């Protein structure tokens, strides 16, 4: 997958293009990408995603990004895993926000991309103060020679699947329901950093990540996880928190990886969260911690093949 910020000229070849902010990727977004992939195969063209960085809501509110379900790096990873050919991560500014809907299409989008078909959800809005809607997009499509495919909202239990709902579930620790709405496990990525190696002294070495400051984290506690490293997958047990027993500073995501004994400091891993086990606890000794970890690891058996 090729990634762009700004281009000096539009893509030479036409693409099936998905528009959206993708504030936490979920099943509703998946249907848009699947439709773009379907059109691309049918028309013999490639597929693309056009989104903004940072999310427009943060720029318009003059706030720093916080509680992101997917960081910009993680969002790019998802699009690549789903087989998109191009990803546009266009810088969002107040000047861009002032463009009227037609200027947004003519002066911005069509100068970056060469759309055969634009795929959007039925509630998609664009341009200054969200004045543009799908009906206007269809009119502009006829004027500027592109097709428009509009998909309905995806629902679950008569409720619209949204990033807001998923974010709340993750904050509550309801990982299984959040994963169902996302369509894949909620995950955290990062570089494995060198630590105090205390886990190694009690027989449970861990791979430690310091999450990005804008990344949404589930409640402090212990989770069943799956770790992806170098295109290989391993089950694991992950603690999210500040490790009160060993009194370290700052929030850390530390994972004991089952059946794994390699040095991976300085490499990137992805930790998929499968289920919540328990809250983070402070123990009186490392021996008590070791006994509890042994109990926690037993939960992984319910997930292994």
Buried (B, 14 or more C-beta within 10 A) or exposed (E): BEEBEEEEEBBEEBBBBBBBBBBBBBBBBBBBBBBBBBBBEEBEBBBBBBBBBBBBEBBEEEEEBEEBBBBBEBBBBBBBEBEBBBBBBBEBEEEBBEBBBBBBBBEBBBBBBBBBBBBBBEEBBBBBEEEBBBEBBBBBBEEEEBBBBBBEEBEBEEEEBBBEBBBEBBBEBBBEBBBBBBBBBBBBBBBBEEBEEBBEEBEBBBBBBBBBEBBBBBBBBBBBBBBBBEEEEBBBBBBBBBBEBBEBEEBBBBBBBBEBEEEBEEEBBBBBBBBBBEEBBEBEEBEEBBEBBEEBBEBBEEEEE
